């Protein structure tokens, strides 16, 4: 159900408070009272009263030494709540699709949230009729260079920052095919970036492989959709499974586009 914006009743004082909040940006994260007044077009007394109210409720913070204001930490808490709620909406949107993909191919499927260089699992599905299934333990830390989603993250990092991350790796052998040097990894990452898919080919263990596709929002990697199965099954049915992952991604893209 949508609401006609023409029927909105705008409360002037609230609208002015939001105008003050919207003054702040990455480029102008701290502002003086006079600067806020100039940006909003409000007189200084009105601005002062609104700013003090926002301070009281912690939506603004004051730097006494610099005599400037900045957004308050309350936004971090609200952002976490909004992200949690939005994740749940997305999970509900694709839950049945990920389960169906798991059942059709007898694989484990998952949706992961990309948070910097971390990728916590937000939803996982296992085949409901299979006698055996592969389980990824969320508490286990896997190296970025040896997982399908990890390599997606690396492929989409800023090149300079990516080099810093890679230079800190302690290379270990987990499976017969995992990378053990920067040169081979960078070659793989370039291919992942170009093709838009990431494959872990027995890199965490003998006989097991994964396939992952990225989900972007405004050019930033925000989620990954992946599946894990035996190397034999992945090689035999990769195209069909990739098609299924991409169809689920299309659903997520539509939902994310609605935020633009």
GROMACS elastic network, one bead per residue, 0.5 to 0.9 nm:
[ bonds ]
;  ai    aj funct       b0    kb
    3     6     6  0.85907   500
    3     7     6  0.76997   500
    3     8     6  0.82894   500
    4     7     6  0.56652   500
    4     8     6  0.73125   500
    5     8     6  0.52325   500
    5     9     6  0.88423   500
    6     9     6  0.83576   500
   10    13     6  0.88619   500
   10    14     6  0.78815   500
   10    15     6  0.69349   500
   11    14     6  0.54582   500
   11    15     6  0.61181   500
   11    16     6  0.87122   500
   12    16     6  0.61443   500
   12    17     6  0.86379   500
   13    16     6  0.51516   500
   13    17     6  0.63106   500
   13    18     6  0.88099   500
   13    50     6  0.80807   500
   14    17     6  0.50025   500
   14    18     6  0.62712   500
   14    19     6  0.85435   500
   15    18     6  0.52018   500
   15    19     6  0.61900   500
   15    20     6  0.87904   500
   16    20     6  0.63642   500
   16    21     6  0.87868   500
   16    40     6  0.79477   500
   16    42     6  0.83599   500
   16    47     6  0.86698   500
   16    50     6  0.78316   500
   17    20     6  0.51419   500
   17    21     6  0.64141   500
   17    22     6  0.87113   500
   17    47     6  0.87686   500
   17    50     6  0.61909   500
   17    51     6  0.77660   500
   17    53     6  0.88577   500
   17    54     6  0.76205   500
   18    22     6  0.60893   500
   18    23     6  0.86882   500
   19    22     6  0.50771   500
   19    23     6  0.64738   500
   19    39     6  0.89419   500
   19    40     6  0.64918   500
   20    23     6  0.52405   500
   20    24     6  0.76555   500
   20    36     6  0.66618   500
   20    37     6  0.84566   500
   20    39     6  0.81926   500
   20    40     6  0.65270   500
   20    47     6  0.82197   500
   20    50     6  0.82486   500
   20    51     6  0.78097   500
   21    24     6  0.60944   500
   21    54     6  0.88648   500
   21    59     6  0.81075   500
   21    60     6  0.80668   500
   21    70     6  0.89958   500
   21    71     6  0.73114   500
   22    25     6  0.74783   500
   23    28     6  0.79650   500
   23    29     6  0.86677   500
   23    31     6  0.85323   500
   23    36     6  0.69311   500
   23    39     6  0.67819   500
   23    40     6  0.74918   500
   24    27     6  0.80270   500
   24    28     6  0.56402   500
   24    29     6  0.52497   500
   24    30     6  0.70661   500
   24    31     6  0.76147   500
   24    36     6  0.89183   500
   24    70     6  0.73248   500
   24    71     6  0.72938   500
   25    29     6  0.52419   500
   25    30     6  0.85234   500
   26    29     6  0.54481   500
   27    30     6  0.88304   500
   28    31     6  0.68774   500
   29    69     6  0.82657   500
   29    70     6  0.59385   500
   29    71     6  0.75114   500
   30    63     6  0.87648   500
   30    68     6  0.57686   500
   30    69     6  0.53594   500
   30    71     6  0.80219   500
   31    34     6  0.80643   500
   31    35     6  0.58885   500
   31    36     6  0.63636   500
   31    67     6  0.84324   500
   31    68     6  0.50755   500
   31    69     6  0.52974   500
   31    70     6  0.67112   500
   32    35     6  0.51358   500
   32    36     6  0.63063   500
   32    37     6  0.86389   500
   32    66     6  0.85812   500
   32    67     6  0.63588   500
   32    69     6  0.60814   500
   33    36     6  0.51397   500
   33    37     6  0.61921   500
   33    38     6  0.86774   500
   33    44     6  0.75897   500
   33    47     6  0.73435   500
   33    48     6  0.70101   500
   33    51     6  0.81182   500
   33    67     6  0.83260   500
   33    68     6  0.70492   500
   33    69     6  0.74588   500
   34    38     6  0.61589   500
   34    39     6  0.86047   500
   34    44     6  0.68868   500
   34    47     6  0.85793   500
   35    38     6  0.50596   500
   35    39     6  0.60891   500
   35    40     6  0.85713   500
   36    39     6  0.51465   500
   36    40     6  0.61095   500
   36    41     6  0.82776   500
   36    42     6  0.83218   500
   36    44     6  0.86936   500
   36    47     6  0.73097   500
   37    40     6  0.53826   500
   37    41     6  0.57439   500
   37    42     6  0.52316   500
   37    43     6  0.61017   500
   37    44     6  0.56740   500
   37    45     6  0.89181   500
   37    46     6  0.84905   500
   37    47     6  0.57999   500
   37    48     6  0.84244   500
   38    41     6  0.51917   500
   38    42     6  0.69876   500
   38    43     6  0.81407   500
   38    44     6  0.85601   500
   39    42     6  0.80375   500
   40    43     6  0.86802   500
   40    47     6  0.84267   500
   42    45     6  0.82583   500
   42    46     6  0.64013   500
   42    47     6  0.60322   500
   43    46     6  0.55607   500
   43    47     6  0.61760   500
   43    48     6  0.86731   500
   44    48     6  0.60118   500
   44    49     6  0.86976   500
   45    48     6  0.50606   500
   45    49     6  0.63457   500
   45    50     6  0.87383   500
   46    49     6  0.52799   500
   46    50     6  0.63050   500
   46    51     6  0.85723   500
   47    50     6  0.52529   500
   47    51     6  0.59894   500
   47    52     6  0.85075   500
   48    51     6  0.51434   500
   48    52     6  0.60850   500
   48    53     6  0.86202   500
   49    52     6  0.52142   500
   49    53     6  0.63016   500
   49    54     6  0.87490   500
   50    53     6  0.50907   500
   50    54     6  0.62529   500
   50    55     6  0.85866   500
   51    54     6  0.50536   500
   51    55     6  0.60948   500
   51    56     6  0.86185   500
   51    60     6  0.73628   500
   51    69     6  0.86749   500
   52    56     6  0.61750   500
   52    57     6  0.88275   500
   52    60     6  0.84634   500
   53    56     6  0.50584   500
   53    57     6  0.65464   500
   53    58     6  0.86415   500
   53    59     6  0.86856   500
   53    60     6  0.88207   500
   54    57     6  0.52983   500
   54    58     6  0.60806   500
   54    59     6  0.50772   500
   54    60     6  0.54603   500
   54    61     6  0.83735   500
   54    72     6  0.87999   500
   55    59     6  0.59192   500
   55    61     6  0.58638   500
   55    62     6  0.75155   500
   55    72     6  0.79093   500
   56    59     6  0.77548   500
   56    60     6  0.80842   500
   57    60     6  0.77361   500
   57    72     6  0.89230   500
   57    74     6  0.85747   500
   58    61     6  0.64166   500
   58    71     6  0.82922   500
   58    72     6  0.53562   500
   58    73     6  0.70792   500
   58    74     6  0.61177   500
   58    75     6  0.87944   500
   59    70     6  0.86884   500
   59    71     6  0.59778   500
   59    73     6  0.71741   500
   59    74     6  0.59855   500
   59    75     6  0.69427   500
   60    69     6  0.65268   500
   60    70     6  0.56024   500
   60    73     6  0.79326   500
   60    74     6  0.84825   500
   61    68     6  0.85614   500
   61    69     6  0.56167   500
   61    70     6  0.52993   500
   61    71     6  0.59372   500
   61    73     6  0.79098   500
   62    65     6  0.89859   500
   62    66     6  0.86980   500
   62    67     6  0.71406   500
   62    68     6  0.59664   500
   62    70     6  0.64865   500
   62    71     6  0.87949   500
   62    72     6  0.86230   500
   63    66     6  0.55521   500
   63    67     6  0.55269   500
   63    68     6  0.52925   500
   63    69     6  0.60695   500
   63    70     6  0.77902   500
   64    68     6  0.69689   500
   64    69     6  0.87213   500
   65    68     6  0.80717   500
   66    69     6  0.86791   500
   69    72     6  0.88716   500
   71    74     6  0.82960   500
   71    75     6  0.74332   500
   72    75     6  0.62178   500
   72    76     6  0.81855   500
   73    76     6  0.54294   500
   73    77     6  0.71638   500
   74    77     6  0.53129   500
   74    78     6  0.63302   500
   74    79     6  0.85568   500
   75    78     6  0.50090   500
   75    79     6  0.58461   500
   75    80     6  0.85183   500
   76    79     6  0.50435   500
   76    80     6  0.62784   500
   76    81     6  0.87484   500
   77    80     6  0.52151   500
   77    81     6  0.64145   500
   77    82     6  0.87362   500
   78    81     6  0.50663   500
   78    82     6  0.61199   500
   78    83     6  0.85200   500
   79    82     6  0.50315   500
   79    83     6  0.59861   500
   79    84     6  0.84685   500
   80    83     6  0.50642   500
   80    84     6  0.60424   500
   80    85     6  0.85648   500
   81    84     6  0.51236   500
   81    85     6  0.61883   500
   81    86     6  0.85389   500
   82    85     6  0.51794   500
   82    86     6  0.60355   500
   82    87     6  0.84833   500
   83    86     6  0.50541   500
   83    87     6  0.59452   500
   83    88     6  0.85364   500
   84    87     6  0.51446   500
   84    88     6  0.63202   500
   84    89     6  0.88185   500
   85    88     6  0.51654   500
   85    89     6  0.64321   500
   85    90     6  0.88581   500
   86    89     6  0.50342   500
   86    90     6  0.63095   500
   86    91     6  0.85600   500
   87    90     6  0.51253   500
   87    91     6  0.60279   500
   87    92     6  0.85880   500
   87   113     6  0.84636   500
   87   122     6  0.76196   500
   88    92     6  0.61208   500
   88    93     6  0.84854   500
   88   122     6  0.84884   500
   89    92     6  0.52294   500
   89    93     6  0.62072   500
   89    94     6  0.89838   500
   90    94     6  0.64760   500
   90    95     6  0.83315   500
   90   252     6  0.68488   500
   90   255     6  0.75903   500
   90   256     6  0.89407   500
   91    94     6  0.54771   500
   91    95     6  0.55271   500
   91   111     6  0.80030   500
   91   122     6  0.75172   500
   91   123     6  0.65749   500
   92    95     6  0.52191   500
   92    96     6  0.77973   500
   93    96     6  0.77033   500
   93    97     6  0.83120   500
   93   251     6  0.77365   500
   93   252     6  0.78132   500
   93   255     6  0.87897   500
   94    97     6  0.51558   500
   94    98     6  0.61726   500
   94    99     6  0.85799   500
   94   248     6  0.65454   500
   94   249     6  0.87732   500
   94   251     6  0.74246   500
   94   252     6  0.76512   500
   95    98     6  0.53609   500
   95    99     6  0.62329   500
   95   100     6  0.86383   500
   95   123     6  0.75942   500
   95   124     6  0.84652   500
   95   125     6  0.79625   500
   96    99     6  0.50116   500
   96   100     6  0.60181   500
   96   101     6  0.85801   500
   97   100     6  0.50270   500
   97   101     6  0.61651   500
   97   102     6  0.85598   500
   97   244     6  0.84904   500
   97   245     6  0.89779   500
   97   247     6  0.89391   500
   97   248     6  0.66582   500
   98   101     6  0.51085   500
   98   102     6  0.61772   500
   98   103     6  0.86615   500
   98   108     6  0.88549   500
   98   109     6  0.60892   500
   98   110     6  0.71406   500
   98   111     6  0.83954   500
   98   123     6  0.88505   500
   98   124     6  0.78133   500
   98   125     6  0.62839   500
   98   126     6  0.88571   500
   98   225     6  0.88931   500
   98   244     6  0.87290   500
   98   245     6  0.81634   500
   98   248     6  0.75706   500
   99   102     6  0.50090   500
   99   103     6  0.61742   500
   99   104     6  0.86374   500
   99   108     6  0.86734   500
   99   109     6  0.74134   500
   99   124     6  0.82675   500
   99   125     6  0.52434   500
   99   126     6  0.68460   500
   99   127     6  0.70594   500
   99   128     6  0.81461   500
  100   103     6  0.50460   500
  100   104     6  0.60248   500
  100   105     6  0.86020   500
  100   125     6  0.87471   500
  100   127     6  0.81873   500
  101   104     6  0.52527   500
  101   105     6  0.62484   500
  101   106     6  0.78878   500
  101   107     6  0.75880   500
  101   108     6  0.85746   500
  101   109     6  0.73559   500
  101   125     6  0.87157   500
  101   127     6  0.83417   500
  101   227     6  0.89179   500
  101   241     6  0.76022   500
  101   244     6  0.67305   500
  101   245     6  0.80406   500
  102   105     6  0.56832   500
  102   106     6  0.52660   500
  102   108     6  0.55476   500
  102   109     6  0.58339   500
  102   125     6  0.63585   500
  102   126     6  0.57257   500
  102   128     6  0.78971   500
  102   227     6  0.80166   500
  103   106     6  0.50605   500
  103   107     6  0.70084   500
  103   108     6  0.86850   500
  103   125     6  0.88094   500
  103   126     6  0.73447   500
  103   128     6  0.61171   500
  103   129     6  0.70108   500
  103   130     6  0.78068   500
  104   107     6  0.80550   500
  104   127     6  0.78916   500
  105   108     6  0.88754   500
  105   127     6  0.80184   500
  105   229     6  0.88400   500
  105   233     6  0.83839   500
  105   237     6  0.82918   500
  105   241     6  0.76089   500
  106   126     6  0.76977   500
  106   127     6  0.51858   500
  106   128     6  0.83191   500
  106   129     6  0.80801   500
  106   130     6  0.62862   500
  106   132     6  0.86424   500
  106   133     6  0.74633   500
  106   229     6  0.78248   500
  107   125     6  0.85049   500
  107   126     6  0.65727   500
  107   127     6  0.61385   500
  107   130     6  0.88709   500
  107   133     6  0.67810   500
  107   134     6  0.72273   500
  107   227     6  0.64317   500
  107   228     6  0.59038   500
  107   229     6  0.52064   500
  107   230     6  0.83783   500
  107   233     6  0.89990   500
  108   124     6  0.72507   500
  108   125     6  0.58073   500
  108   127     6  0.66082   500
  108   133     6  0.66853   500
  108   134     6  0.60316   500
  108   135     6  0.69968   500
  108   136     6  0.84904   500
  108   226     6  0.83859   500
  108   227     6  0.53962   500
  108   228     6  0.52846   500
  108   229     6  0.67071   500
  109   123     6  0.83973   500
  109   124     6  0.56639   500
  109   125     6  0.51815   500
  109   126     6  0.65894   500
  109   127     6  0.87363   500
  109   225     6  0.75195   500
  109   226     6  0.56895   500
  109   228     6  0.65387   500
  110   121     6  0.68838   500
  110   122     6  0.76139   500
  110   123     6  0.54969   500
  110   125     6  0.61715   500
  110   126     6  0.88345   500
  110   224     6  0.81793   500
  110   225     6  0.59060   500
  110   226     6  0.54654   500
  110   227     6  0.62825   500
  110   228     6  0.87120   500
  111   120     6  0.87751   500
  111   121     6  0.60745   500
  111   122     6  0.58028   500
  111   123     6  0.51779   500
  111   124     6  0.64240   500
  111   223     6  0.68819   500
  111   224     6  0.57878   500
  111   226     6  0.65698   500
  111   227     6  0.89854   500
  112   119     6  0.56189   500
  112   120     6  0.55649   500
  112   122     6  0.53937   500
  112   123     6  0.70202   500
  112   124     6  0.86898   500
  112   149     6  0.82623   500
  112   222     6  0.85514   500
  112   223     6  0.54419   500
  112   224     6  0.52160   500
  112   225     6  0.65445   500
  112   226     6  0.81346   500
  113   118     6  0.80709   500
  113   119     6  0.53057   500
  113   120     6  0.56864   500
  113   121     6  0.64662   500
  113   122     6  0.64406   500
  113   222     6  0.60366   500
  113   224     6  0.66811   500
  114   117     6  0.70507   500
  114   118     6  0.60193   500
  114   120     6  0.71844   500
  114   149     6  0.89846   500
  114   153     6  0.76170   500
  114   221     6  0.66897   500
  114   223     6  0.51918   500
  114   224     6  0.72099   500
  115   118     6  0.51061   500
  115   119     6  0.60299   500
  115   120     6  0.79005   500
  115   221     6  0.89446   500
  115   222     6  0.73301   500
  115   223     6  0.87220   500
  116   119     6  0.79599   500
  116   153     6  0.81273   500
  116   157     6  0.88781   500
  117   144     6  0.80858   500
  117   150     6  0.78006   500
  117   153     6  0.64877   500
  117   154     6  0.78376   500
  117   157     6  0.87774   500
  117   165     6  0.89980   500
  118   144     6  0.88860   500
  118   150     6  0.82331   500
  118   153     6  0.84553   500
  119   122     6  0.89530   500
  119   149     6  0.76724   500
  119   150     6  0.77563   500
  119   153     6  0.85934   500
  119   223     6  0.81492   500
  119   224     6  0.83852   500
  120   138     6  0.70820   500
  121   124     6  0.70741   500
  121   138     6  0.66848   500
  124   136     6  0.89762   500
  125   128     6  0.85516   500
  126   129     6  0.89735   500
  126   130     6  0.85249   500
  126   133     6  0.65196   500
  126   134     6  0.78167   500
  126   135     6  0.79880   500
  127   130     6  0.55644   500
  127   131     6  0.86308   500
  127   132     6  0.83786   500
  127   133     6  0.68050   500
  128   131     6  0.85786   500
  129   132     6  0.88184   500
  130   133     6  0.67673   500
  133   229     6  0.82645   500
  134   208     6  0.89847   500
  134   228     6  0.69691   500
  134   229     6  0.68206   500
  134   230     6  0.87553   500
  135   228     6  0.85304   500
  136   139     6  0.88529   500
  136   140     6  0.80280   500
  136   228     6  0.86427   500
  137   140     6  0.54987   500
  137   141     6  0.86346   500
  138   141     6  0.76631   500
  142   145     6  0.85291   500
  142   146     6  0.72146   500
  142   147     6  0.71172   500
  142   150     6  0.82675   500
  142   204     6  0.83558   500
  143   146     6  0.56189   500
  143   147     6  0.69286   500
  143   150     6  0.71928   500
  143   169     6  0.82099   500
  143   171     6  0.88891   500
  144   147     6  0.58144   500
  144   148     6  0.81759   500
  144   149     6  0.75934   500
  144   151     6  0.58363   500
  144   152     6  0.86991   500
  144   153     6  0.77098   500
  144   154     6  0.72689   500
  144   166     6  0.89959   500
  144   169     6  0.89459   500
  145   148     6  0.82638   500
  145   150     6  0.61441   500
  145   151     6  0.56865   500
  145   154     6  0.79126   500
  145   166     6  0.84008   500
  145   169     6  0.85761   500
  145   171     6  0.88149   500
  145   178     6  0.74397   500
  145   179     6  0.65763   500
  145   180     6  0.85839   500
  145   185     6  0.70511   500
  145   203     6  0.88138   500
  146   149     6  0.89281   500
  146   150     6  0.69886   500
  146   151     6  0.72278   500
  146   174     6  0.79049   500
  146   175     6  0.86525   500
  146   177     6  0.87697   500
  146   178     6  0.55420   500
  146   179     6  0.68188   500
  146   200     6  0.67928   500
  146   201     6  0.88771   500
  146   202     6  0.88438   500
  146   203     6  0.53992   500
  146   204     6  0.60782   500
  147   151     6  0.61072   500
  147   152     6  0.85848   500
  147   178     6  0.87135   500
  147   198     6  0.86432   500
  147   199     6  0.79176   500
  147   200     6  0.55611   500
  147   201     6  0.88220   500
  147   203     6  0.70700   500
  147   204     6  0.70953   500
  147   209     6  0.89027   500
  147   210     6  0.75588   500
  148   151     6  0.53514   500
  148   152     6  0.63977   500
  148   153     6  0.89009   500
  148   197     6  0.85614   500
  148   198     6  0.51575   500
  148   199     6  0.52066   500
  148   201     6  0.85985   500
  148   209     6  0.86186   500
  148   210     6  0.60581   500
  148   211     6  0.60439   500
  148   212     6  0.56337   500
  148   213     6  0.85991   500
  148   226     6  0.77391   500
  149   153     6  0.63167   500
  149   154     6  0.87411   500
  149   198     6  0.70294   500
  149   199     6  0.85534   500
  149   200     6  0.85932   500
  149   210     6  0.88112   500
  149   211     6  0.82287   500
  149   212     6  0.59865   500
  149   213     6  0.79072   500
  149   214     6  0.81228   500
  149   224     6  0.64606   500
  149   225     6  0.81852   500
  149   226     6  0.73772   500
  150   153     6  0.51320   500
  150   154     6  0.63752   500
  150   155     6  0.86549   500
  150   198     6  0.89706   500
  151   155     6  0.59474   500
  151   156     6  0.85779   500
  151   185     6  0.86356   500
  151   188     6  0.83914   500
  151   189     6  0.65681   500
  151   192     6  0.78345   500
  151   198     6  0.67702   500
  151   199     6  0.84942   500
  151   200     6  0.85068   500
  152   155     6  0.51232   500
  152   156     6  0.63767   500
  152   157     6  0.88431   500
  152   189     6  0.76088   500
  152   192     6  0.70116   500
  152   193     6  0.77336   500
  152   196     6  0.84776   500
  152   197     6  0.76980   500
  152   198     6  0.61670   500
  152   212     6  0.77693   500
  152   213     6  0.78165   500
  152   214     6  0.68789   500
  152   221     6  0.85391   500
  152   224     6  0.80526   500
  153   156     6  0.54157   500
  153   157     6  0.63645   500
  153   214     6  0.87814   500
  153   221     6  0.74541   500
  154   157     6  0.53227   500
  154   158     6  0.85853   500
  154   159     6  0.88488   500
  154   162     6  0.62405   500
  154   165     6  0.84738   500
  154   166     6  0.85068   500
  154   189     6  0.70779   500
  155   158     6  0.85370   500
  155   159     6  0.85254   500
  155   162     6  0.80853   500
  155   186     6  0.82591   500
  155   188     6  0.86627   500
  155   190     6  0.67842   500
  155   191     6  0.87751   500
  155   192     6  0.66367   500
  155   193     6  0.56853   500
  156   159     6  0.82557   500
  156   162     6  0.85186   500
  156   189     6  0.85904   500
  156   193     6  0.70016   500
  156   220     6  0.80650   500
  156   221     6  0.70508   500
  157   160     6  0.82703   500
  157   161     6  0.66801   500
  157   162     6  0.55440   500
  157   221     6  0.89098   500
  158   161     6  0.53389   500
  158   162     6  0.58967   500
  158   163     6  0.86335   500
  159   163     6  0.61782   500
  159   164     6  0.87298   500
  160   163     6  0.52479   500
  160   164     6  0.65619   500
  160   165     6  0.89120   500
  161   164     6  0.50644   500
  161   165     6  0.63195   500
  161   166     6  0.87002   500
  162   165     6  0.50429   500
  162   166     6  0.61001   500
  162   167     6  0.84704   500
  163   166     6  0.51345   500
  163   167     6  0.59703   500
  163   168     6  0.87246   500
  163   182     6  0.89693   500
  164   167     6  0.52200   500
  164   168     6  0.66535   500
  165   168     6  0.54704   500
  165   169     6  0.69990   500
  166   169     6  0.53356   500
  166   170     6  0.89332   500
  166   182     6  0.69769   500
  167   170     6  0.85134   500
  167   182     6  0.78668   500
  169   172     6  0.89253   500
  170   180     6  0.88406   500
  171   179     6  0.77912   500
  171   180     6  0.52636   500
  171   181     6  0.70451   500
  172   178     6  0.84021   500
  172   179     6  0.83529   500
  172   180     6  0.64651   500
  173   176     6  0.73833   500
  173   177     6  0.83005   500
  173   178     6  0.64718   500
  173   179     6  0.77961   500
  173   180     6  0.69218   500
  173   203     6  0.82067   500
  173   204     6  0.82412   500
  174   177     6  0.82566   500
  174   178     6  0.66320   500
  174   202     6  0.87256   500
  174   203     6  0.62450   500
  174   205     6  0.58567   500
  174   206     6  0.85173   500
  175   178     6  0.57805   500
  175   201     6  0.88200   500
  175   202     6  0.56926   500
  175   206     6  0.54610   500
  175   207     6  0.87492   500
  176   201     6  0.87646   500
  176   202     6  0.63318   500
  176   203     6  0.62250   500
  176   204     6  0.81583   500
  176   205     6  0.71110   500
  176   206     6  0.63742   500
  177   180     6  0.89508   500
  177   200     6  0.86638   500
  177   201     6  0.65128   500
  177   202     6  0.57648   500
  177   204     6  0.82240   500
  177   205     6  0.86261   500
  177   206     6  0.86136   500
  178   185     6  0.89410   500
  178   200     6  0.81323   500
  178   201     6  0.77182   500
  178   202     6  0.71495   500
  178   204     6  0.68953   500
  178   205     6  0.88242   500
  179   182     6  0.77551   500
  179   183     6  0.89741   500
  179   184     6  0.64766   500
  179   185     6  0.58786   500
  179   203     6  0.76719   500
  180   183     6  0.89655   500
  180   184     6  0.77730   500
  180   185     6  0.78765   500
  181   184     6  0.59556   500
  181   185     6  0.65092   500
  181   186     6  0.89317   500
  182   185     6  0.51427   500
  182   186     6  0.60959   500
  182   187     6  0.86791   500
  183   186     6  0.53334   500
  183   187     6  0.64297   500
  183   188     6  0.88522   500
  184   187     6  0.52005   500
  184   188     6  0.63886   500
  184   189     6  0.87521   500
  185   188     6  0.50929   500
  185   189     6  0.61464   500
  185   190     6  0.86874   500
  186   190     6  0.61641   500
  186   191     6  0.86985   500
  187   190     6  0.52854   500
  187   191     6  0.65726   500
  187   192     6  0.88428   500
  188   191     6  0.52241   500
  188   192     6  0.62646   500
  188   193     6  0.87183   500
  188   198     6  0.88977   500
  189   193     6  0.60832   500
  189   194     6  0.85129   500
  189   198     6  0.84711   500
  190   193     6  0.51441   500
  190   194     6  0.61900   500
  190   195     6  0.86547   500
  191   194     6  0.50380   500
  191   195     6  0.59968   500
  191   196     6  0.81592   500
  191   197     6  0.85867   500
  191   198     6  0.86050   500
  192   195     6  0.52602   500
  192   196     6  0.55216   500
  192   197     6  0.55271   500
  192   198     6  0.54727   500
  192   199     6  0.82539   500
  193   196     6  0.54219   500
  193   197     6  0.75492   500
  193   198     6  0.85292   500
  194   197     6  0.83661   500
  195   198     6  0.82204   500
  196   213     6  0.65788   500
  196   214     6  0.69432   500
  197   211     6  0.73906   500
  197   212     6  0.59182   500
  197   214     6  0.70485   500
  197   242     6  0.86096   500
  198   210     6  0.82064   500
  198   211     6  0.58468   500
  198   212     6  0.51237   500
  198   213     6  0.63726   500
  198   214     6  0.84420   500
  199   209     6  0.73803   500
  199   210     6  0.57442   500
  199   212     6  0.64391   500
  200   203     6  0.58156   500
  200   204     6  0.78881   500
  200   208     6  0.85029   500
  200   209     6  0.52746   500
  200   211     6  0.63696   500
  200   212     6  0.84419   500
  201   204     6  0.82312   500
  201   205     6  0.89166   500
  201   207     6  0.85760   500
  201   208     6  0.72787   500
  201   210     6  0.68091   500
  201   211     6  0.86505   500
  201   231     6  0.70850   500
  202   205     6  0.53019   500
  202   206     6  0.53259   500
  202   207     6  0.58321   500
  202   208     6  0.51560   500
  202   210     6  0.81270   500
  202   230     6  0.87365   500
  202   231     6  0.68564   500
  203   206     6  0.74471   500
  203   208     6  0.79400   500
  203   209     6  0.72501   500
  204   208     6  0.74763   500
  204   209     6  0.78889   500
  205   208     6  0.59428   500
  205   209     6  0.80426   500
  206   209     6  0.85088   500
  206   231     6  0.84309   500
  207   229     6  0.87124   500
  207   230     6  0.56550   500
  207   231     6  0.51712   500
  207   232     6  0.75171   500
  208   228     6  0.72692   500
  208   229     6  0.58659   500
  208   232     6  0.82483   500
  208   234     6  0.87823   500
  209   227     6  0.85667   500
  209   228     6  0.58425   500
  209   229     6  0.57526   500
  209   230     6  0.57861   500
  209   231     6  0.50460   500
  209   232     6  0.86856   500
  209   233     6  0.89896   500
  209   234     6  0.69704   500
  210   226     6  0.69138   500
  210   227     6  0.55445   500
  210   229     6  0.63533   500
  210   230     6  0.82576   500
  210   231     6  0.81283   500
  210   234     6  0.76368   500
  211   225     6  0.83911   500
  211   226     6  0.54228   500
  211   227     6  0.54960   500
  211   228     6  0.66630   500
  211   229     6  0.87885   500
  211   234     6  0.80511   500
  211   238     6  0.81477   500
  211   241     6  0.85459   500
  211   242     6  0.76214   500
  212   224     6  0.64592   500
  212   225     6  0.55046   500
  212   227     6  0.66116   500
  212   228     6  0.89576   500
  212   242     6  0.82570   500
  212   245     6  0.79375   500
  213   223     6  0.87729   500
  213   224     6  0.57367   500
  213   225     6  0.54447   500
  213   226     6  0.64195   500
  213   242     6  0.81050   500
  213   245     6  0.70175   500
  213   246     6  0.71879   500
  213   249     6  0.78988   500
  214   221     6  0.66051   500
  214   222     6  0.78417   500
  214   223     6  0.62373   500
  214   225     6  0.65715   500
  214   226     6  0.88164   500
  214   249     6  0.79804   500
  215   220     6  0.83619   500
  215   221     6  0.59109   500
  215   222     6  0.59589   500
  215   224     6  0.56419   500
  215   225     6  0.75261   500
  215   249     6  0.64728   500
  215   250     6  0.88353   500
  215   252     6  0.75498   500
  215   253     6  0.71068   500
  216   219     6  0.56381   500
  216   220     6  0.52033   500
  216   222     6  0.55380   500
  216   223     6  0.69799   500
  216   224     6  0.87721   500
  216   253     6  0.75276   500
  216   256     6  0.85134   500
  217   220     6  0.52724   500
  217   221     6  0.65254   500
  217   222     6  0.63792   500
  217   223     6  0.88952   500
  217   253     6  0.77335   500
  217   256     6  0.64930   500
  217   257     6  0.76285   500
  217   260     6  0.89088   500
  218   221     6  0.85495   500
  218   256     6  0.89810   500
  218   257     6  0.86588   500
  218   260     6  0.81962   500
  221   224     6  0.79478   500
  224   249     6  0.86972   500
  225   245     6  0.65932   500
  225   246     6  0.85796   500
  225   248     6  0.81868   500
  225   249     6  0.73306   500
  226   245     6  0.72769   500
  227   241     6  0.84615   500
  227   245     6  0.84520   500
  228   231     6  0.89332   500
  228   234     6  0.83212   500
  229   232     6  0.82577   500
  229   233     6  0.66007   500
  229   234     6  0.64382   500
  230   233     6  0.53891   500
  230   234     6  0.62980   500
  230   235     6  0.87138   500
  231   234     6  0.52115   500
  231   235     6  0.62021   500
  231   236     6  0.86553   500
  232   235     6  0.53653   500
  232   236     6  0.62934   500
  232   237     6  0.87335   500
  233   236     6  0.51116   500
  233   237     6  0.59959   500
  233   238     6  0.77510   500
  234   237     6  0.53471   500
  234   239     6  0.87729   500
  234   241     6  0.80449   500
  235   238     6  0.55446   500
  235   239     6  0.87081   500
  236   239     6  0.83337   500
  237   240     6  0.54999   500
  237   241     6  0.61598   500
  237   242     6  0.84941   500
  238   241     6  0.51869   500
  238   242     6  0.58632   500
  238   243     6  0.84922   500
  239   242     6  0.50691   500
  239   243     6  0.61590   500
  239   244     6  0.87407   500
  240   243     6  0.51379   500
  240   244     6  0.64525   500
  240   245     6  0.88994   500
  241   244     6  0.50715   500
  241   245     6  0.63462   500
  241   246     6  0.86882   500
  242   245     6  0.51238   500
  242   246     6  0.61692   500
  242   247     6  0.86341   500
  243   246     6  0.51689   500
  243   247     6  0.62346   500
  243   248     6  0.88017   500
  244   247     6  0.51827   500
  244   248     6  0.64577   500
  244   249     6  0.86882   500
  245   248     6  0.52167   500
  245   249     6  0.61916   500
  245   250     6  0.87428   500
  246   250     6  0.61826   500
  246   251     6  0.88327   500
  247   250     6  0.51013   500
  247   251     6  0.67537   500
  248   251     6  0.52616   500
  248   252     6  0.66302   500
  248   253     6  0.87961   500
  249   252     6  0.50400   500
  249   253     6  0.60702   500
  249   254     6  0.86540   500
  250   254     6  0.62884   500
  250   255     6  0.87483   500
  251   254     6  0.52867   500
  251   255     6  0.64796   500
  251   256     6  0.87848   500
  252   255     6  0.50854   500
  252   256     6  0.61161   500
  252   257     6  0.84637   500
  253   256     6  0.50604   500
  253   257     6  0.59193   500
  253   258     6  0.86257   500
  254   257     6  0.50596   500
  254   258     6  0.64383   500
  255   258     6  0.53265   500
  255   259     6  0.73243   500
  256   259     6  0.55258   500
  256   260     6  0.73153   500
  257   260     6  0.53370   500
